[in-house]
Amino acid sequence: MLPRTPFYYYDTALLQATLDAITSTVAAYPHFHVHYALKANANPKLLRLIQQAGLGVDCVSGGEVQVGIDNGFDAAKIVYAGVGKSNEEILLALQHDIFCFNVESVPELEVINELAEQVGKVANVCLRINPDVEAHTHAHIVTGKAENKFGIALGDMMHVIDLAKTLSHIRFLGLHFHIGSQITDMQDYLDLCERVNDIQDHLNEEGVYPSVINVGGGLGIDYHDPDKHPIPDFKTYFGIFADHLHLRDGQSVHFELGRSIVAQCGTLIARVLYVKQAESKQFAIIDAGMTELIRPALYQAHHQIQNISSQSIDYQIYDVVGPICESSDVFDRDVLLPPIKRGDLIAIRSAGAYGETMASTYNCRKLPASYTTEDFPLPLT
């Protein structure tokens, strides 16, 4: 007997295989350090496997710092980014002696210094520099262009570094970059390497030698055919930075991967409530909506949709929609699926990142439960 739908279902064997692919690749580069971007998915069952694999965490809130600590991650492997860190969040991170704050503005740098002085600490910081590098992805998840809210303008970099060196409770470690998310064009990472190389040459001319270079994350996945490409090409990804980033002696490189670690292991399972024939459309109305998975409504994201209750080789065209009282509550339009009937189970694939963690109680709905392959088998093909 399956539990009440909708729910999230995680393939922990696939997650473990993904983690093994990362750790085996990075083992060839001892100066590479991977931090899991906790915003992608904070499910404790997944965090346990990620922590056991030896990864650190990348946090963007004090709540995520606390979740990382509570789930056994080493504070010395926690990096903390975000444009709007509150005093309470900064103090929490200082209390736990995290590895590094990724600082995004001069006011933030000054506040961290003041708070660190109050508690007798010295805060490690990297400055998040906006490199003005184009990432070929959706406009809502581009973060490295000059017009984005993130980071410090490239032209202000030297001024902020000089300021950091005057602050008695700040230890300047290096630079942080992040150009966007769901990046599948590897040229974007080559462009980032070239920009970082130019920046480092300029810094060295000014007598500045960062010990840490953090290149962020953003590596994309195959949302269209998750079974064909269940694990991203980490060998090529890490190889680009190994081959094209011109490092100085003693420098470490840090990565903040989220989606590429957890997305493919997660599936949203829903049940068909009604099949509605309209004048020019056939709707499959399911019991999951934008409250469970907001990505399609938020930025027109595509997820493969399957009717896992049918083995039919015939197909019909459906708009797959949810029950939420919003016109944007649509998972996809004109989807070819085996004939759907009330009660069929629908699988929305590649939902392990920015799915459960972004769920809401809008329309007074309950948050979805989550299960893993250890809880019960559920064929997806």
Helices and strands as residue ranges (DSSP letters): E 7-10, H 12-26, E 32-37, G 38-40, H 44-52, E 56-59, H 62-70, G 75-77, E 78-80, H 87-95, E 100-103, H 106-118, E 123-130, G 139-141, E 152-153, G 154-156, H 157-166, E 170-176, H 187-205, E 212-214, H 234-244, E 252-257, H 259-262, G 263-265, E 266-277, E 282-286, H 295-299, E 305-307, E 316-321, E 330-337, E 345-348, G 356-358, G 362-364, E 369-372
